[in-house]
Amino acid sequence: MKTASLKEIKTELASVHPARMAELCLKMVKYKKENKELLTYLLFDSYDEKAYIQSVISEMDEMFKEVNRSNSYHAKKGIRKILGVANKQIKYSGSKQTEVEILIHFCIKLRKSGIAMPLNSALGNIYVRQVQKIKKSLATLHEDLQFDYEEEVRLL
């Protein structure tokens, strides 16, 4: 089966009846959890980005509490899981400001977690890559927002 292009899908969706559109969305949501999560964001969370960011941050805080710090392997695995969840939530939003806020919080929590990053080069590299990602996203924001986040980034 050949997959249709985005343009073809857009033109076809423009002609679909709203009841049929709802049916198609529900059918698509059945097959992948990620599709369901994206649709949940679009329907319920996209109207209030601040509340969405707070919910993601609180979810990350809970996950940081559950990280197994007994050895570096388990700690690294837990940190990567948290980062994966954060990146997925960032992808749903698509907003650079949301990305900056969530990643800054991730880096702050990682530093305060008590996990020895200098002794574990993989965790140190994760931290450095996230700081680089923050700086790259920060450069695309409006000057006023850049100024607001500069101090937080400087502390990282």
Number of C-alpha atoms within 10 A of each C-alpha: 3 4 7 9 8 9 9 10 11 11 10 10 13 10 9 12 10 11 8 11 14 12 12 12 13 14 11 14 17 11 10 10 11 13 16 16 15 18 18 14 17 13 10 10 17 16 11 9 15 13 12 18 20 13 13 17 18 12 14 22 15 12 15 19 10 11 18 16 16 9 9 17 14 13 20 20 14 18 21 14 16 20 19 12 16 19 15 14 20 21 14 17 20 10 13 18 22 19 22 24 19 23 22 21 16 23 20 16 14 19 15 9 14 9 19 15 18 10 10 14 11 14 22 15 13 18 20 14 12 17 20 13 15 22 16 13 17 22 12 12 16 10 10 9 13 18 12 10 18 13 10 13 18 8 8 12
